[in-house]
Amino acid sequence: MKKSLIPIKLILFSVLAVVITSYQAVAQDLDGAWMEKDKDGSLLLVQDGYFSVISFENSPAKFNYTLGGVVDFDGSVISVKIEFHSMDKTEVGNSHTFSGKLKGKELVVDRPEGYQQTWIKVDEEEQGLAGVWRITGRKSDGKINQMPKRARKTLKLLTDNHFQWIAMNTDTGEFFGTGGGKYTFEDGKYTEHIKFFSRDDSRVGMSLSFDGEVKDEDWHHSGKSSKGDPIYEIWSSEEY
């Protein structure tokens, strides 16, 4: 009897591995930057189980709102749990589900309001920085000050070509600010091209360059902030 159970166990493990791998593959299919069809200022970023929706205007530049958090996708149902919401902090901690399906580079979502929302994938090429990063260290007076994990945090969400930083408090629901757009990372130079900035719309159109490298799985970058102040920051990969 023991001999007969061995192949059965192997079959069960093989089936389970296929199911898990298939689920992960489906979830990863959402990774990337998506622009809402016929709406240049409506952007969806998804990477490694985290998402953000941003609404902004291009001319004149104006930031409207952003919201996001944890996301799962099984191929037909999108499940989200809100971690930040710039317009309604009471939404933080709430979960929602939507019907959705992928059609090549289109993501079609059935909205509860009774209409379909279509997103078009707009990322171009991989640059090696895609992920969810949390700031864990900042240099001050020549010393790196560690920033332990806590409810008040700053994340930087990067797809292959787009980025967004978000400052939040997941316990209180407070939202402190955000900015983002497109980026390039080549030959140790990380450059951000700002398309939206919640604190100051006049910063839109600016490009900021930093020296950057990934060391021991941490991302180090240094340069000057949008205000012109020198910075040296360390960002660590965050898992969701």
C-alpha positions in Angstrom: 0.0 0.0 0.0 2.8 2.4 0.8 4.3 1.9 -2.7 1.0 2.8 -4.3 0.7 6.0 -2.3 4.0 7.4 -3.5 2.9 8.1 -7.1 -0.4 9.5 -5.8 1.4 12.0 -3.6 3.7 12.9 -6.4 0.7 13.5 -8.7 -1.0 15.7 -6.0 2.2 17.7 -5.4 2.6 18.2 -9.2 -1.0 19.3 -9.6 -0.6 21.7 -6.7 2.6 23.1 -8.1 0.9 23.7 -11.5 -2.1 25.5 -9.8 0.2 27.7 -7.7 2.4 28.5 -10.7 -0.6 29.3 -12.8 -2.1 31.6 -10.2 1.2 33.5 -9.7 1.5 33.9 -13.5 -2.0 35.3 -13.7 -1.4 37.7 -10.9 1.9 38.9 -12.5 0.1 39.5 -15.7 -1.3 42.7 -14.1 2.2 44.0 -13.4 2.9 47.2 -15.2 1.6 50.7 -16.0 -1.9 51.1 -17.5 -3.5 54.2 -18.9 -7.3 54.4 -19.0 -8.5 54.3 -22.6 -9.2 57.8 -23.9 -8.0 59.4 -20.7 -4.4 60.6 -20.7 -4.5 61.6 -17.0 -5.8 58.3 -15.5 -3.0 55.9 -14.6 -3.0 52.5 -12.9 0.3 51.1 -11.6 0.5 47.4 -10.5 3.6 45.6 -9.3 4.3 42.6 -7.1 0.9 42.6 -5.4 0.5 46.3 -4.9 -1.4 48.9 -6.9 -2.2 52.6 -7.3 -4.7 54.6 -9.3 -3.8 58.2 -10.0 -6.0 60.9 -11.6 -4.3 64.1 -12.9 -4.6 66.6 -15.6 -1.8 67.6 -18.1 -2.7 71.1 -19.3 -2.7 72.9 -17.1 -1.0 70.5 -14.7 -3.3 69.5 -11.8 -3.3 66.6 -9.4 -6.7 65.2 -8.6 -6.4 62.1 -6.4 -4.7 58.8 -5.8 -5.6 55.6 -4.0 -4.1 52.1 -3.7 -3.0 49.2 -1.7 -2.8 45.4 -1.9 -4.2 43.6 -5.0 -4.9 40.0 -6.1 -6.1 38.8 -9.4 -7.2 35.2 -10.2 -7.9 35.8 -13.9 -11.5 36.9 -13.5 -11.8 38.7 -10.1 -9.7 41.6 -8.9 -9.5 41.9 -5.1 -8.1 45.0 -3.4 -7.5 46.2 0.1 -7.0 50.0 0.4 -3.9 51.3 2.2 -4.1 54.9 1.2 -6.7 57.3 -0.2 -6.0 61.0 -0.8 -9.6 62.0 -0.7 -11.2 59.7 1.8 -9.2 58.2 4.7 -12.2 56.2 5.9 -11.6 54.0 2.9 -8.2 52.8 4.4 -8.5 49.2 5.5 -11.6 48.5 3.3 -11.6 45.7 0.8 -13.4 45.6 -2.6 -13.7 43.1 -5.5 -14.3 43.7 -9.2 -14.8 41.4 -12.2 -12.0 41.8 -14.6 -10.3 40.2 -17.6 -7.2 40.5 -19.6 -7.3 40.8 -23.4 -3.7 41.0 -24.6 -2.6 44.5 -23.5 -6.0 45.5 -22.4 -7.5 45.1 -18.9 -11.3 45.4 -18.8 -12.8 46.0 -15.4 -16.6 45.8 -14.6 -17.3 48.8 -12.3 -20.0 48.6 -9.6 -21.4 51.8 -11.1 -22.5 49.7 -14.1 -20.0 50.5 -16.8 -16.8 48.9 -18.1 -13.4 50.5 -17.6 -10.7 49.7 -20.1 -7.0 50.1 -19.3 -4.2 49.9 -21.9 -0.7 48.7 -20.9 1.8 51.4 -21.6 5.1 50.2 -20.1 7.9 49.8 -22.7 11.0 47.9 -21.4 12.4 46.4 -18.3 15.1 48.4 -16.5 15.8 46.2 -13.4 14.1 48.4 -10.7 10.5 47.3 -10.9 9.1 46.6 -7.4 7.6 48.0 -4.3 10.2 49.9 -2.3 10.0 51.4 1.3 12.4 54.0 2.5 14.5 52.5 5.3 17.4 55.0 5.6 18.3 58.6 5.0 21.7 60.3 5.4 21.9 63.3 7.7 25.2 65.0 8.8 27.2 62.2 7.3 25.3 59.5 9.2 22.7 57.0 7.9 19.6 57.2 10.1 17.6 54.0 10.0 13.8 54.1 9.5 12.1 51.0 10.9 8.9 49.6 9.6 5.9 51.3 11.0 2.4 52.5 10.0 3.7 55.9 8.9 5.8 55.1 5.8 6.9 56.2 2.4 6.7 53.8 -0.5 7.9 54.0 -4.0 6.1 51.9 -6.5 8.0 51.2 -9.7 6.9 49.4 -12.8 9.2 48.9 -15.8 9.0 52.6 -16.8 6.7 54.4 -14.4 7.1 55.4 -10.7 5.1 56.9 -7.9 6.1 57.7 -4.3 3.4 57.8 -1.6 3.6 59.0 2.0 0.9 57.6 4.3 -0.1 56.3 7.7 -2.0 53.1 7.4 -3.2 53.2 11.1 -4.8 56.7 11.0 -5.6 56.8 7.2 -3.6 60.0 6.8 -2.2 60.8 3.4 0.8 63.1 3.3 1.7 63.5 -0.4 2.6 61.8 -3.7 4.4 62.4 -6.9 5.3 60.4 -10.0 5.6 60.0 -13.7 8.1 58.1 -15.9 11.7 57.2 -15.1 14.8 55.8 -16.7 17.7 53.8 -15.1 20.8 53.5 -17.1 24.6 53.3 -16.4 24.0 54.1 -12.7 21.8 57.1 -13.4 18.2 57.1 -12.2 16.1 60.0 -13.7 12.6 60.9 -12.8 10.3 62.8 -15.2 7.5 64.3 -13.1 4.0 64.1 -14.5 2.0 64.7 -11.2 2.9 66.2 -7.8 0.2 66.5 -5.1 2.0 69.3 -3.1 2.9 71.6 -6.0 1.6 71.3 -9.5 4.3 73.7 -10.7 6.9 70.9 -10.3 5.2 69.0 -13.2 7.6 68.8 -16.1 10.7 68.8 -14.0 13.3 66.0 -14.4 15.4 64.9 -11.4 18.6 62.8 -11.8 20.2 60.7 -9.1 23.2 58.4 -8.8 21.6 55.0 -8.1 22.6 51.4 -7.5 21.2 48.2 -5.9 23.5 46.9 -3.2 22.7 43.8 -1.1 19.1 44.1 -2.4 18.7 47.7 -1.2 18.4 50.6 -3.6 20.7 53.5 -2.8 20.3 56.8 -4.6 21.7 60.2 -4.0 21.3 63.6 -5.6 19.1 66.6 -5.1 15.4 66.8 -4.2 12.8 68.8 -6.2 13.6 71.7 -3.8 17.3 71.4 -4.6 18.3 69.9 -1.3 21.0 67.2 -1.3 19.7 63.7 -0.4 21.0 60.2 0.1 18.3 57.6 0.6 18.2 53.8 1.0 15.1 52.0 -0.2 14.4 48.3 0.7 12.2 45.9 -1.2 8.7 45.4 0.4 6.7 42.3 -0.1 2.9 42.1 -0.3 
